Amino acid sequence: MTAKPTFRGAEAIVGLGAVEQRNRIASGALRAEELTEACIARISATEPDLHAWAWFDPEHARAQARALDAYRGTGQPIGALHGVPVGLKDIIDTVRIPTANGTALDEGRTPEQDAFVTAQLKAAGAVIMGKTVTTELAYLHPGPTRNPHNPAHTPGGSSSGSAAAVASGQVPLAVGTQTGGSLIRPAAYCGAVGFKPSFGRIPRTGILAESPSLDTVGVIARSVPDAALLAEVLFGHDPADRATSPAPAPRLLESALSTAPLPPVFAFVRPPHWELAAPETRDALAEVAGLLGEQCFAVELPPAFDEAQAVHRRIYSAEMAKCLHTYERRGRDRLSDVLLGAIDAGKAIPARDYIAALDWPDVLYAGLAEIFTRCDVILTAAAPGPAPAGLENTGDAVFNALWTMLGVPAITLPLLQADGLPMGVQLIGRRGDDGRLLRTARWLTDHLTRIEGGA
């Protein structure tokens, strides 16, 4: 099991979970300003080493917290995140706050309208703590963020700042995105819970587009209930995002905290390219499967899944070439070689190959149908191993891209470690079955914690 950050004295407020922080503020036992000040102190102490923030203004955070405390004093109803600080990945638009998308080409850019998720957070009473570092245009070229467990190791990407900020206790919650493995991988590397919902459940309006067929908004927290709390606020429908559709308001937190009618069943899957998994990853996942006993069975994916990585790359590159065309036109000489390589590869993909690739996700998802008739969730690795040494790259999304392309919900749990670095256990659910995935994730966390404690 991976170690959790330790908080002492006044910082103990930061160590509380987001659900507990929210409940204490609602009851009057804690003020939003107290919690915000504790987070500011934590950021001041750790940010010189982490570099998790692209924009952070403590006075702006304090002003929000004071206003929220004053509002609560009126006795009017408060939102689900009233007074809880949240970090936003710096590709998510925020009114009057710089949103630079991780590129010098957008330096000083200040949006005139909030993204859908920003507006949802404000309506729920969250304190927008600041903008967390992203890689260049949310692709692979690293930003300055370091891994909170070892600054010589990558934090992953592209939601690097969001993962590092939560894992280090700077904020209890953060929002990120995933097109390949941009949320699950950094959460696993940094030792946080990362939840990527089913495709289309959180609107992407006002967020940098890379690949509209793949781009998914997700959340990072320190526990499954905390992740459920934030995701529930963000779920919704926006006609401006055609991937979304009207649906009943989810009860994700209630689902995460609920008890399953029967013990959950897990299907242990070794995904394509399993040979890239580090020995410690293979051993740790086999141990988890063994601890689950008859509740876990191993299964092989059909041979067609071997093509998934190439298909994902085809969709991603073709759509990126279109979405980032304006950046290339404005300043090709100011973009990294790795980003330009992907854009150029996308421009070279024939239209017939791209259109054919769009049929694959539903075909492959149908191949999971038989597996899901026998299990609640799929159990697999979140990354090939712990965070690699060095800051030149953000790691490998080989164990994430498949699930992103299929549009299924995924969550990584910080339940493992190797050489002092965290490793994630990834669970995959059916499309649209986000509540069951969260409930099973909490069950697994509690189950393995009890075993570790000898209960």
Salt bridges, closest charged atoms under 4 A:
GLU11 OE2 - ARG42 NH1 3.40
GLU20 OE2 - ARG24 NE 2.68
GLU33 OE1 - ARG31 NH1 3.63
GLU33 OE2 - ARG66 NH1 3.71
GLU34 OE1 - ARG31 NE 3.78
GLU37 OE2 - ARG62 NE 2.38
GLU59 OE2 - ARG62 NH1 2.59
ASP90 OD1 - LYS131 NZ 3.42
ASP93 OD1 - ARG109 NH1 2.97
ASP106 OD1 - ARG330 NH2 3.51
ASP114 OD2 - LYS122 NZ 2.84
ASP241 OD1 - ARG204 NH2 2.89
GLU275 OE2 - HIS273 ND1 3.70
GLU328 OE2 - ARG332 NH1 2.50
GLU328 OE2 - LYS347 NZ 2.86
ASP344 OD2 - ARG332 NH2 2.76
ASP344 OD1 - LYS347 NZ 3.50
ASP353 OD1 - ARG352 NE 3.91
ASP362 OD1 - ARG431 NH1 3.00
GLU370 OE2 - ARG374 NE 3.04
ASP376 OD1 - ARG436 NH1 3.38
ASP433 OD2 - ARG430 NH1 3.73
ASP433 OD2 - ARG436 NE 3.36
ASP434 OD1 - ARG201 NH1 3.86
ASP446 OD2 - ARG442 NH1 2.79
